Amino acid sequence: KGTLYSYTIAQAPTHPAFADDVPYVIAIVELEEGPRITTNLVGCQPDQVTIGMPVVASFEDVTPEMTLVKFRPGQ
C-alpha cells in the first residue's frame, strides 16, 4: 500500500512497446514503509488522478519470467 506522491501523464509512448497504452500515468508512489517507487498507475482515467490518493500494488505478468508491479487506486 502507499500514497501517490507525484505523477505525469505520458501523451506519447516512452517506448514503442507502450504505444497502445497512451495516455498513461507514470507515478511516484510513497510506500507505507517509507521508500518511493517509480511505477505506473492503472485502473483509473488520467483525469481522476490526484496527489495524495491511496494506492495498492497490482502485479502484471508481462512474460512467464517477468512480472511488473504497478499500482491502482485503493482504500
LINRAFEN-V868604 format. One record per run of one state. SS is the DSSP state (alpha for helix, beta for strand, coil for the rest). FROM is the first residue (numbers start at 0). LEN is the number of residues. Records with the same first field share a line. If there is no record, write none. Layout:
SS=FROM-LEN ; FROM-LEN
//
This chain:
coil=0-1 ; 10-5 ; 21-2 ; 31-4 ; 42-3 ; 48-5 ; 63-2 ; 73-2
beta=1-9 ; 23-8 ; 35-7 ; 53-10 ; 65-8
alpha=15-6 ; 45-3
//
